[in-house]
Amino acid sequence: MYKIEIGSKFDQKLKSIAKRDRKYQIKVKRIVELLQVDIDHPSLRMHKLSGTKYYSISVDKSIRIILTIERNTVFLVKIGKHEEVY
C-alpha cells in the first residue's frame, strides 16, 4: 500500500476544478484511493513522462494528475487539463 502526499498547489487546483464541477472531487477521491491500493491498475492509465521523474494518470478524458513516486510514497504534484499540466 502506498502513502499519498498531496501538494498545496495540487490541493488548490483541485478545489478550483471541483468548484466548477463537483463530480471531479468525487472522481479524484476514487482515483487516489485506487492509486493507494493498486498503483498498476489499468484504469489509471499511468505512464512515465519521458525524460522526467514524473508520471501521469487520467481522471477522465480531459483531466490529468501528475505525480512522482519515492519508495512507498506517491506525491501528487499537479492536476488539470492536458494542456495545463504538460
mmCIF file as gemmi writes it, N, C-alpha and C atoms, coordinates in Angstrom:
data_model
loop_
_atom_site.group_PDB
_atom_site.id
_atom_site.type_symbol
_atom_site.label_atom_id
_atom_site.label_alt_id
_atom_site.label_comp_id
_atom_site.label_asym_id
_atom_site.label_entity_id
_atom_site.label_seq_id
_atom_site.pdbx_PDB_ins_code
_atom_site.Cartn_x
_atom_site.Cartn_y
_atom_site.Cartn_z
_atom_site.occupancy
_atom_site.B_iso_or_equiv
_atom_site.pdbx_formal_charge
_atom_site.auth_seq_id
_atom_site.auth_asym_id
_atom_site.pdbx_PDB_model_num
ATOM 1 N N . MET Axp A 1 ? 0.846 -1.184 0 1 0 ? 1 A 1
ATOM 2 C CA . MET Axp A 1 ? 0 0 0 1 0 ? 1 A 1
ATOM 3 C C . MET Axp A 1 ? 0.888 1.242 0 1 0 ? 1 A 1
ATOM 4 N N . TYR Axp A 2 ? 0.497 2.225 -0.765 1 0 ? 2 A 1
ATOM 5 C CA . TYR Axp A 2 ? 1.253 3.456 -0.888 1 0 ? 2 A 1
ATOM 6 C C . TYR Axp A 2 ? 0.671 4.56 -0.017 1 0 ? 2 A 1
ATOM 7 N N . LYS Axp A 3 ? 1.546 5.394 0.495 1 0 ? 3 A 1
ATOM 8 C CA . LYS Axp A 3 ? 1.14 6.589 1.226 1 0 ? 3 A 1
ATOM 9 C C . LYS Axp A 3 ? 0.969 7.692 0.181 1 0 ? 3 A 1
ATOM 10 N N . ILE Axp A 4 ? -0.055 8.502 0.306 1 0 ? 4 A 1
ATOM 11 C CA . ILE Axp A 4 ? -0.339 9.576 -0.643 1 0 ? 4 A 1
ATOM 12 C C . ILE Axp A 4 ? -0.052 10.924 0.017 1 0 ? 4 A 1
ATOM 13 N N . GLU Axp A 5 ? 0.778 11.731 -0.635 1 0 ? 5 A 1
ATOM 14 C CA . GLU Axp A 5 ? 1.067 13.09 -0.173 1 0 ? 5 A 1
ATOM 15 C C . GLU Axp A 5 ? 0.509 14.064 -1.215 1 0 ? 5 A 1
ATOM 16 N N . ILE Axp A 6 ? -0.266 15.018 -0.754 1 0 ? 6 A 1
ATOM 17 C CA . ILE Axp A 6 ? -0.901 15.979 -1.652 1 0 ? 6 A 1
ATOM 18 C C . ILE Axp A 6 ? -0.232 17.336 -1.479 1 0 ? 6 A 1
ATOM 19 N N . GLY Axp A 7 ? 0.323 17.842 -2.576 1 0 ? 7 A 1
ATOM 20 C CA . GLY Axp A 7 ? 0.967 19.154 -2.557 1 0 ? 7 A 1
ATOM 21 C C . GLY Axp A 7 ? -0.057 20.266 -2.432 1 0 ? 7 A 1
ATOM 22 N N . SER Axp A 8 ? 0.374 21.402 -1.909 1 0 ? 8 A 1
ATOM 23 C CA . SER Axp A 8 ? -0.56 22.519 -1.695 1 0 ? 8 A 1
ATOM 24 C C . SER Axp A 8 ? -1.096 23.068 -3.015 1 0 ? 8 A 1
ATOM 25 N N . LYS Axp A 9 ? -0.255 23.143 -4.05 1 0 ? 9 A 1
ATOM 26 C CA . LYS Axp A 9 ? -0.732 23.626 -5.358 1 0 ? 9 A 1
ATOM 27 C C . LYS Axp A 9 ? -1.75 22.657 -5.949 1 0 ? 9 A 1
ATOM 28 N N . PHE Axp A 10 ? -1.504 21.353 -5.765 1 0 ? 10 A 1
ATOM 29 C CA . PHE Axp A 10 ? -2.448 20.341 -6.242 1 0 ? 10 A 1
ATOM 30 C C . PHE Axp A 10 ? -3.795 20.54 -5.554 1 0 ? 10 A 1
ATOM 31 N N . ASP Axp A 11 ? -3.757 20.695 -4.247 1 0 ? 11 A 1
ATOM 32 C CA . ASP Axp A 11 ? -4.983 20.85 -3.464 1 0 ? 11 A 1
ATOM 33 C C . ASP Axp A 11 ? -5.761 22.111 -3.883 1 0 ? 11 A 1
ATOM 34 N N . GLN Axp A 12 ? -5.055 23.218 -4.079 1 0 ? 12 A 1
ATOM 35 C CA . GLN Axp A 12 ? -5.706 24.463 -4.506 1 0 ? 12 A 1
ATOM 36 C C . GLN Axp A 12 ? -6.357 24.301 -5.876 1 0 ? 12 A 1
ATOM 37 N N . LYS Axp A 13 ? -5.634 23.674 -6.802 1 0 ? 13 A 1
ATOM 38 C CA . LYS Axp A 13 ? -6.166 23.498 -8.155 1 0 ? 13 A 1
ATOM 39 C C . LYS Axp A 13 ? -7.367 22.551 -8.146 1 0 ? 13 A 1
ATOM 40 N N . LEU Axp A 14 ? -7.304 21.49 -7.343 1 0 ? 14 A 1
ATOM 41 C CA . LEU Axp A 14 ? -8.43 20.565 -7.234 1 0 ? 14 A 1
ATOM 42 C C . LEU Axp A 14 ? -9.672 21.293 -6.723 1 0 ? 14 A 1
ATOM 43 N N . LYS Axp A 15 ? -9.5 22.135 -5.722 1 0 ? 15 A 1
ATOM 44 C CA . LYS Axp A 15 ? -10.635 22.907 -5.198 1 0 ? 15 A 1
ATOM 45 C C . LYS Axp A 15 ? -11.213 23.806 -6.279 1 0 ? 15 A 1
ATOM 46 N N . SER Axp A 16 ? -10.351 24.4 -7.076 1 0 ? 16 A 1
ATOM 47 C CA . SER Axp A 16 ? -10.799 25.265 -8.169 1 0 ? 16 A 1
ATOM 48 C C . SER Axp A 16 ? -11.579 24.47 -9.222 1 0 ? 16 A 1
ATOM 49 N N . ILE Axp A 17 ? -11.069 23.302 -9.57 1 0 ? 17 A 1
ATOM 50 C CA . ILE Axp A 17 ? -11.737 22.437 -10.55 1 0 ? 17 A 1
ATOM 51 C C . ILE Axp A 17 ? -13.07 21.945 -9.99 1 0 ? 17 A 1
ATOM 52 N N . ALA Axp A 18 ? -13.067 21.527 -8.734 1 0 ? 18 A 1
ATOM 53 C CA . ALA Axp A 18 ? -14.282 20.99 -8.099 1 0 ? 18 A 1
ATOM 54 C C . ALA Axp A 18 ? -15.342 22.071 -7.921 1 0 ? 18 A 1
ATOM 55 N N . LYS Axp A 19 ? -14.913 23.308 -7.775 1 0 ? 19 A 1
ATOM 56 C CA . LYS Axp A 19 ? -15.875 24.408 -7.633 1 0 ? 19 A 1
ATOM 57 C C . LYS Axp A 19 ? -16.688 24.551 -8.922 1 0 ? 19 A 1
ATOM 58 N N . ARG Axp A 20 ? -16.021 24.358 -10.07 1 0 ? 20 A 1
ATOM 59 C CA . ARG Axp A 20 ? -16.704 24.444 -11.365 1 0 ? 20 A 1
ATOM 60 C C . ARG Axp A 20 ? -17.575 23.224 -11.629 1 0 ? 20 A 1
ATOM 61 N N . ASP Axp A 21 ? -17.101 22.046 -11.174 1 0 ? 21 A 1
ATOM 62 C CA . ASP Axp A 21 ? -17.84 20.807 -11.431 1 0 ? 21 A 1
ATOM 63 C C . ASP Axp A 21 ? -17.555 19.819 -10.3 1 0 ? 21 A 1
ATOM 64 N N . ARG Axp A 22 ? -18.507 19.636 -9.425 1 0 ? 22 A 1
ATOM 65 C CA . ARG Axp A 22 ? -18.353 18.82 -8.21 1 0 ? 22 A 1
ATOM 66 C C . ARG Axp A 22 ? -17.97 17.373 -8.496 1 0 ? 22 A 1
ATOM 67 N N . LYS Axp A 23 ? -18.339 16.853 -9.655 1 0 ? 23 A 1
ATOM 68 C CA . LYS Axp A 23 ? -18.048 15.448 -9.96 1 0 ? 23 A 1
ATOM 69 C C . LYS Axp A 23 ? -16.545 15.152 -9.917 1 0 ? 23 A 1
ATOM 70 N N . TYR Axp A 24 ? -15.709 16.163 -10.184 1 0 ? 24 A 1
ATOM 71 C CA . TYR Axp A 24 ? -14.263 15.929 -10.188 1 0 ? 24 A 1
ATOM 72 C C . TYR Axp A 24 ? -13.714 15.646 -8.795 1 0 ? 24 A 1
ATOM 73 N N . GLN Axp A 25 ? -14.293 16.233 -7.783 1 0 ? 25 A 1
ATOM 74 C CA . GLN Axp A 25 ? -13.84 15.952 -6.427 1 0 ? 25 A 1
ATOM 75 C C . GLN Axp A 25 ? -14.069 14.472 -6.1 1 0 ? 25 A 1
ATOM 76 N N . ILE Axp A 26 ? -15.206 13.942 -6.5 1 0 ? 26 A 1
ATOM 77 C CA . ILE Axp A 26 ? -15.537 12.538 -6.263 1 0 ? 26 A 1
ATOM 78 C C . ILE Axp A 26 ? -14.642 11.636 -7.109 1 0 ? 26 A 1
ATOM 79 N N . LYS Axp A 27 ? -14.457 11.987 -8.376 1 0 ? 27 A 1
ATOM 80 C CA . LYS Axp A 27 ? -13.61 11.187 -9.266 1 0 ? 27 A 1
ATOM 81 C C . LYS Axp A 27 ? -12.169 11.134 -8.767 1 0 ? 27 A 1
ATOM 82 N N . VAL Axp A 28 ? -11.632 12.272 -8.363 1 0 ? 28 A 1
ATOM 83 C CA . VAL Axp A 28 ? -10.25 12.312 -7.881 1 0 ? 28 A 1
ATOM 84 C C . VAL Axp A 28 ? -10.106 11.499 -6.601 1 0 ? 28 A 1
ATOM 85 N N . LYS Axp A 29 ? -11.092 11.575 -5.728 1 0 ? 29 A 1
ATOM 86 C CA . LYS Axp A 29 ? -11.041 10.784 -4.493 1 0 ? 29 A 1
ATOM 87 C C . LYS Axp A 29 ? -10.97 9.295 -4.821 1 0 ? 29 A 1
ATOM 88 N N . ARG Axp A 30 ? -11.778 8.844 -5.774 1 0 ? 30 A 1
ATOM 89 C CA . ARG Axp A 30 ? -11.757 7.434 -6.171 1 0 ? 30 A 1
ATOM 90 C C . ARG Axp A 30 ? -10.421 7.045 -6.797 1 0 ? 30 A 1
ATOM 91 N N . ILE Axp A 31 ? -9.887 7.923 -7.635 1 0 ? 31 A 1
ATOM 92 C CA . ILE Axp A 31 ? -8.601 7.665 -8.283 1 0 ? 31 A 1
ATOM 93 C C . ILE Axp A 31 ? -7.491 7.551 -7.237 1 0 ? 31 A 1
ATOM 94 N N . VAL Axp A 32 ? -7.488 8.448 -6.272 1 0 ? 32 A 1
ATOM 95 C CA . VAL Axp A 32 ? -6.457 8.433 -5.222 1 0 ? 32 A 1
ATOM 96 C C . VAL Axp A 32 ? -6.574 7.166 -4.379 1 0 ? 32 A 1
ATOM 97 N N . GLU Axp A 33 ? -7.785 6.752 -4.061 1 0 ? 33 A 1
ATOM 98 C CA . GLU Axp A 33 ? -7.972 5.51 -3.305 1 0 ? 33 A 1
ATOM 99 C C . GLU Axp A 33 ? -7.457 4.309 -4.096 1 0 ? 33 A 1
ATOM 100 N N . LEU Axp A 34 ? -7.751 4.275 -5.384 1 0 ? 34 A 1
ATOM 101 C CA . LEU Axp A 34 ? -7.276 3.195 -6.239 1 0 ? 34 A 1
ATOM 102 C C . LEU Axp A 34 ? -5.756 3.22 -6.353 1 0 ? 34 A 1
ATOM 103 N N . LEU Axp A 35 ? -5.199 4.384 -6.496 1 0 ? 35 A 1
ATOM 104 C CA . LEU Axp A 35 ? -3.748 4.557 -6.586 1 0 ? 35 A 1
ATOM 105 C C . LEU Axp A 35 ? -3.065 4.047 -5.326 1 0 ? 35 A 1
ATOM 106 N N . GLN Axp A 36 ? -3.662 4.299 -4.199 1 0 ? 36 A 1
ATOM 107 C CA . GLN Axp A 36 ? -3.105 3.881 -2.92 1 0 ? 36 A 1
ATOM 108 C C . GLN Axp A 36 ? -3.074 2.36 -2.798 1 0 ? 36 A 1
ATOM 109 N N . VAL Axp A 37 ? -4.089 1.693 -3.314 1 0 ? 37 A 1
ATOM 110 C CA . VAL Axp A 37 ? -4.225 0.241 -3.173 1 0 ? 37 A 1
ATOM 111 C C . VAL Axp A 37 ? -3.537 -0.518 -4.309 1 0 ? 37 A 1
ATOM 112 N N . ASP Axp A 38 ? -3.725 -0.057 -5.549 1 0 ? 38 A 1
ATOM 113 C CA . ASP Axp A 38 ? -3.188 -0.775 -6.715 1 0 ? 38 A 1
ATOM 114 C C . ASP Axp A 38 ? -2.64 0.214 -7.734 1 0 ? 38 A 1
ATOM 115 N N . ILE Axp A 39 ? -1.384 0.57 -7.567 1 0 ? 39 A 1
ATOM 116 C CA . ILE Axp A 39 ? -0.756 1.584 -8.413 1 0 ? 39 A 1
ATOM 117 C C . ILE Axp A 39 ? -0.666 1.155 -9.881 1 0 ? 39 A 1
ATOM 118 N N . ASP Axp A 40 ? -0.772 -0.133 -10.139 1 0 ? 40 A 1
ATOM 119 C CA . ASP Axp A 40 ? -0.687 -0.653 -11.503 1 0 ? 40 A 1
ATOM 120 C C . ASP Axp A 40 ? -2.045 -0.929 -12.137 1 0 ? 40 A 1
ATOM 121 N N . HIS Axp A 41 ? -3.113 -0.471 -11.519 1 0 ? 41 A 1
ATOM 122 C CA . HIS Axp A 41 ? -4.456 -0.738 -12.047 1 0 ? 41 A 1
ATOM 123 C C . HIS Axp A 41 ? -4.59 -0.122 -13.443 1 0 ? 41 A 1
ATOM 124 N N . PRO Axp A 42 ? -5.076 -0.886 -14.417 1 0 ? 42 A 1
ATOM 125 C CA . PRO Axp A 42 ? -5.16 -0.399 -15.798 1 0 ? 42 A 1
ATOM 126 C C . PRO Axp A 42 ? -6.034 0.843 -15.989 1 0 ? 42 A 1
ATOM 127 N N . SER Axp A 43 ? -7.053 1.029 -15.161 1 0 ? 43 A 1
ATOM 128 C CA . SER Axp A 43 ? -7.932 2.183 -15.346 1 0 ? 43 A 1
ATOM 129 C C . SER Axp A 43 ? -7.229 3.512 -15.044 1 0 ? 43 A 1
ATOM 130 N N . LEU Axp A 44 ? -6.098 3.461 -14.338 1 0 ? 44 A 1
ATOM 131 C CA . LEU Axp A 44 ? -5.339 4.686 -14.067 1 0 ? 44 A 1
ATOM 132 C C . LEU Axp A 44 ? -4.626 5.193 -15.316 1 0 ? 44 A 1
ATOM 133 N N . ARG Axp A 45 ? -4.329 4.282 -16.238 1 0 ? 45 A 1
ATOM 134 C CA . ARG Axp A 45 ? -3.599 4.611 -17.463 1 0 ? 45 A 1
ATOM 135 C C . ARG Axp A 45 ? -2.318 5.384 -17.144 1 0 ? 45 A 1
ATOM 136 N N . MET Axp A 46 ? -1.601 4.903 -16.119 1 0 ? 46 A 1
ATOM 137 C CA . MET Axp A 46 ? -0.379 5.566 -15.687 1 0 ? 46 A 1
ATOM 138 C C . MET Axp A 46 ? 0.739 5.328 -16.69 1 0 ? 46 A 1
ATOM 139 N N . HIS Axp A 47 ? 1.458 6.396 -16.994 1 0 ? 47 A 1
ATOM 140 C CA . HIS Axp A 47 ? 2.641 6.279 -17.835 1 0 ? 47 A 1
ATOM 141 C C . HIS Axp A 47 ? 3.678 7.307 -17.395 1 0 ? 47 A 1
ATOM 142 N N . LYS Axp A 48 ? 4.933 6.931 -17.584 1 0 ? 48 A 1
ATOM 143 C CA . LYS Axp A 48 ? 6.046 7.802 -17.217 1 0 ? 48 A 1
ATOM 144 C C . LYS Axp A 48 ? 6.2 8.88 -18.278 1 0 ? 48 A 1
ATOM 145 N N . LEU Axp A 49 ? 6.441 10.089 -17.837 1 0 ? 49 A 1
ATOM 146 C CA . LEU Axp A 49 ? 6.682 11.19 -18.769 1 0 ? 49 A 1
ATOM 147 C C . LEU Axp A 49 ? 8.155 11.166 -19.152 1 0 ? 49 A 1
ATOM 148 N N . SER Axp A 50 ? 8.43 11.032 -20.426 1 0 ? 50 A 1
ATOM 149 C CA . SER Axp A 50 ? 9.804 10.832 -20.873 1 0 ? 50 A 1
ATOM 150 C C . SER Axp A 50 ? 10.738 11.956 -20.435 1 0 ? 50 A 1
ATOM 151 N N . GLY Axp A 51 ? 11.904 11.529 -19.999 1 0 ? 51 A 1
ATOM 152 C CA . GLY Axp A 51 ? 12.946 12.455 -19.593 1 0 ? 51 A 1
ATOM 153 C C . GLY Axp A 51 ? 12.724 13.107 -18.237 1 0 ? 51 A 1
ATOM 154 N N . THR Axp A 52 ? 11.745 12.619 -17.479 1 0 ? 52 A 1
ATOM 155 C CA . THR Axp A 52 ? 11.478 13.207 -16.163 1 0 ? 52 A 1
ATOM 156 C C . THR Axp A 52 ? 11.279 12.103 -15.13 1 0 ? 52 A 1
ATOM 157 N N . LYS Axp A 53 ? 11.117 12.511 -13.886 1 0 ? 53 A 1
ATOM 158 C CA . LYS Axp A 53 ? 10.813 11.562 -12.809 1 0 ? 53 A 1
ATOM 159 C C . LYS Axp A 53 ? 9.302 11.486 -12.562 1 0 ? 53 A 1
ATOM 160 N N . TYR Axp A 54 ? 8.525 12.132 -13.404 1 0 ? 54 A 1
ATOM 161 C CA . TYR Axp A 54 ? 7.087 12.236 -13.206 1 0 ? 54 A 1
ATOM 162 C C . TYR Axp A 54 ? 6.295 11.205 -14.006 1 0 ? 54 A 1
ATOM 163 N N . TYR Axp A 55 ? 5.088 10.928 -13.478 1 0 ? 55 A 1
ATOM 164 C CA . TYR Axp A 55 ? 4.136 10.037 -14.128 1 0 ? 55 A 1
ATOM 165 C C . TYR Axp A 55 ? 2.836 10.802 -14.321 1 0 ? 55 A 1
ATOM 166 N N . SER Axp A 56 ? 2.025 10.324 -15.247 1 0 ? 56 A 1
ATOM 167 C CA . SER Axp A 56 ? 0.718 10.916 -15.484 1 0 ? 56 A 1
ATOM 168 C C . SER Axp A 56 ? -0.345 9.837 -15.342 1 0 ? 56 A 1
ATOM 169 N N . ILE Axp A 57 ? -1.456 10.194 -14.718 1 0 ? 57 A 1
ATOM 170 C CA . ILE Axp A 57 ? -2.614 9.31 -14.683 1 0 ? 57 A 1
ATOM 171 C C . ILE Axp A 57 ? -3.835 10.124 -15.115 1 0 ? 57 A 1
ATOM 172 N N . SER Axp A 58 ? -4.832 9.432 -15.605 1 0 ? 58 A 1
ATOM 173 C CA . SER Axp A 58 ? -6.029 10.091 -16.116 1 0 ? 58 A 1
ATOM 174 C C . SER Axp A 58 ? -7.163 10.023 -15.108 1 0 ? 58 A 1
ATOM 175 N N . VAL Axp A 59 ? -7.794 11.165 -14.888 1 0 ? 59 A 1
ATOM 176 C CA . VAL Axp A 59 ? -9.029 11.208 -14.107 1 0 ? 59 A 1
ATOM 177 C C . VAL Axp A 59 ? -10.183 10.918 -15.058 1 0 ? 59 A 1
ATOM 178 N N . ASP Axp A 60 ? -10.144 11.57 -16.208 1 0 ? 60 A 1
ATOM 179 C CA . ASP Axp A 60 ? -11.069 11.303 -17.311 1 0 ? 60 A 1
ATOM 180 C C . ASP Axp A 60 ? -10.392 11.775 -18.59 1 0 ? 60 A 1
ATOM 181 N N . LYS Axp A 61 ? -11.137 11.943 -19.654 1 0 ? 61 A 1
ATOM 182 C CA . LYS Axp A 61 ? -10.522 12.307 -20.935 1 0 ? 61 A 1
ATOM 183 C C . LYS Axp A 61 ? -9.852 13.679 -20.899 1 0 ? 61 A 1
ATOM 184 N N . SER Axp A 62 ? -10.312 14.57 -20.047 1 0 ? 62 A 1
ATOM 185 C CA . SER Axp A 62 ? -9.751 15.918 -20.064 1 0 ? 62 A 1
ATOM 186 C C . SER Axp A 62 ? -8.837 16.258 -18.885 1 0 ? 62 A 1
ATOM 187 N N . ILE Axp A 63 ? -8.967 15.582 -17.759 1 0 ? 63 A 1
ATOM 188 C CA . ILE Axp A 63 ? -8.213 15.933 -16.553 1 0 ? 63 A 1
ATOM 189 C C . ILE Axp A 63 ? -7.122 14.895 -16.281 1 0 ? 63 A 1
ATOM 190 N N . ARG Axp A 64 ? -5.905 15.403 -16.012 1 0 ? 64 A 1
ATOM 191 C CA . ARG Axp A 64 ? -4.754 14.554 -15.707 1 0 ? 64 A 1
ATOM 192 C C . ARG Axp A 64 ? -4.191 14.914 -14.335 1 0 ? 64 A 1
ATOM 193 N N . ILE Axp A 65 ? -3.554 13.92 -13.712 1 0 ? 65 A 1
ATOM 194 C CA . ILE Axp A 65 ? -2.819 14.138 -12.47 1 0 ? 65 A 1
ATOM 195 C C . ILE Axp A 65 ? -1.361 13.801 -12.758 1 0 ? 65 A 1
ATOM 196 N N . ILE Axp A 66 ? -0.467 14.71 -12.367 1 0 ? 66 A 1
ATOM 197 C CA . ILE Axp A 66 ? 0.966 14.477 -12.481 1 0 ? 66 A 1
ATOM 198 C C . ILE Axp A 66 ? 1.464 14.128 -11.087 1 0 ? 66 A 1
ATOM 199 N N . LEU Axp A 67 ? 2.265 13.068 -11.013 1 0 ? 67 A 1
ATOM 200 C CA . LEU Axp A 67 ? 2.749 12.601 -9.714 1 0 ? 67 A 1
ATOM 201 C C . LEU Axp A 67 ? 4.171 12.094 -9.83 1 0 ? 67 A 1
ATOM 202 N N . THR Axp A 68 ? 4.778 11.908 -8.688 1 0 ? 68 A 1
ATOM 203 C CA . THR Axp A 68 ? 6.093 11.291 -8.599 1 0 ? 68 A 1
ATOM 204 C C . THR Axp A 68 ? 6.038 10.245 -7.491 1 0 ? 68 A 1
ATOM 205 N N . ILE Axp A 69 ? 6.875 9.235 -7.598 1 0 ? 69 A 1
ATOM 206 C CA . ILE Axp A 69 ? 6.867 8.133 -6.639 1 0 ? 69 A 1
ATOM 207 C C . ILE Axp A 69 ? 8.261 7.997 -6.039 1 0 ? 69 A 1
ATOM 208 N N . GLU Axp A 70 ? 8.317 7.972 -4.715 1 0 ? 70 A 1
ATOM 209 C CA . GLU Axp A 70 ? 9.571 7.752 -3.999 1 0 ? 70 A 1
ATOM 210 C C . GLU Axp A 70 ? 9.314 6.719 -2.911 1 0 ? 70 A 1
ATOM 211 N N . ARG Axp A 71 ? 9.969 5.58 -3.062 1 0 ? 71 A 1
ATOM 212 C CA . ARG Axp A 71 ? 9.774 4.434 -2.169 1 0 ? 71 A 1
ATOM 213 C C . ARG Axp A 71 ? 8.303 4.065 -2.117 1 0 ? 71 A 1
ATOM 214 N N . ASN Axp A 72 ? 7.658 4.159 -0.976 1 0 ? 72 A 1
ATOM 215 C CA . ASN Axp A 72 ? 6.244 3.797 -0.854 1 0 ? 72 A 1
ATOM 216 C C . ASN Axp A 72 ? 5.334 5.021 -0.736 1 0 ? 72 A 1
ATOM 217 N N . THR Axp A 73 ? 5.815 6.156 -1.238 1 0 ? 73 A 1
ATOM 218 C CA . THR Axp A 73 ? 5.032 7.389 -1.156 1 0 ? 73 A 1
ATOM 219 C C . THR Axp A 73 ? 4.784 7.939 -2.558 1 0 ? 73 A 1
ATOM 220 N N . VAL Axp A 74 ? 3.535 8.296 -2.804 1 0 ? 74 A 1
ATOM 221 C CA . VAL Axp A 74 ? 3.139 8.92 -4.066 1 0 ? 74 A 1
ATOM 222 C C . VAL Axp A 74 ? 2.867 10.39 -3.765 1 0 ? 74 A 1
ATOM 223 N N . PHE Axp A 75 ? 3.563 11.277 -4.476 1 0 ? 75 A 1
ATOM 224 C CA . PHE Axp A 75 ? 3.387 12.711 -4.309 1 0 ? 75 A 1
ATOM 225 C C . PHE Axp A 75 ? 2.554 13.241 -5.469 1 0 ? 75 A 1
ATOM 226 N N . LEU Axp A 76 ? 1.367 13.759 -5.171 1 0 ? 76 A 1
ATOM 227 C CA . LEU Axp A 76 ? 0.504 14.348 -6.188 1 0 ? 76 A 1
ATOM 228 C C . LEU Axp A 76 ? 0.95 15.789 -6.397 1 0 ? 76 A 1
ATOM 229 N N . VAL Axp A 77 ? 1.443 16.076 -7.599 1 0 ? 77 A 1
ATOM 230 C CA . VAL Axp A 77 ? 2.088 17.352 -7.868 1 0 ? 77 A 1
ATOM 231 C C . VAL Axp A 77 ? 1.159 18.349 -8.563 1 0 ? 77 A 1
ATOM 232 N N . LYS Axp A 78 ? 0.52 17.92 -9.656 1 0 ? 78 A 1
ATOM 233 C CA . LYS Axp A 78 ? -0.331 18.818 -10.445 1 0 ? 78 A 1
ATOM 234 C C . LYS Axp A 78 ? -1.611 18.107 -10.848 1 0 ? 78 A 1
ATOM 235 N N . ILE Axp A 79 ? -2.634 18.904 -11.073 1 0 ? 79 A 1
ATOM 236 C CA . ILE Axp A 79 ? -3.879 18.393 -11.639 1 0 ? 79 A 1
ATOM 237 C C . ILE Axp A 79 ? -4.422 19.465 -12.575 1 0 ? 79 A 1
ATOM 238 N N . GLY Axp A 80 ? -4.981 19.033 -13.677 1 0 ? 80 A 1
ATOM 239 C CA . GLY Axp A 80 ? -5.572 19.994 -14.6 1 0 ? 80 A 1
ATOM 240 C C . GLY Axp A 80 ? -5.792 19.385 -15.963 1 0 ? 80 A 1
ATOM 241 N N . LYS Axp A 81 ? -6.209 20.228 -16.886 1 0 ? 81 A 1
ATOM 242 C CA . LYS Axp A 81 ? -6.406 19.784 -18.249 1 0 ? 81 A 1
ATOM 243 C C . LYS Axp A 81 ? -5.042 19.436 -18.863 1 0 ? 81 A 1
ATOM 244 N N . HIS Axp A 82 ? -5.087 18.617 -19.861 1 0 ? 82 A 1
ATOM 245 C CA . HIS Axp A 82 ? -3.878 18.131 -20.529 1 0 ? 82 A 1
ATOM 246 C C . HIS Axp A 82 ? -2.912 19.286 -20.839 1 0 ? 82 A 1
ATOM 247 N N . GLU Axp A 83 ? -3.411 20.322 -21.462 1 0 ? 83 A 1
ATOM 248 C CA . GLU Axp A 83 ? -2.544 21.432 -21.877 1 0 ? 83 A 1
ATOM 249 C C . GLU Axp A 83 ? -2.008 22.255 -20.69 1 0 ? 83 A 1
ATOM 250 N N . GLU Axp A 84 ? -2.638 22.147 -19.521 1 0 ? 84 A 1
ATOM 251 C CA . GLU Axp A 84 ? -2.188 22.88 -18.339 1 0 ? 84 A 1
ATOM 252 C C . GLU Axp A 84 ? -1.051 22.178 -17.61 1 0 ? 84 A 1
ATOM 253 N N . VAL Axp A 85 ? -1.062 20.865 -17.607 1 0 ? 85 A 1
ATOM 254 C CA . VAL Axp A 85 ? -0.101 20.123 -16.775 1 0 ? 85 A 1
ATOM 255 C C . VAL Axp A 85 ? 1.128 19.633 -17.531 1 0 ? 85 A 1
ATOM 256 N N . TYR Axp A 86 ? 1.061 19.593 -18.855 1 0 ? 86 A 1
ATOM 257 C CA . TYR Axp A 86 ? 2.222 19.134 -19.626 1 0 ? 86 A 1
ATOM 258 C C . TYR Axp A 86 ? 3.047 20.294 -20.096 1 0 ? 86 A 1
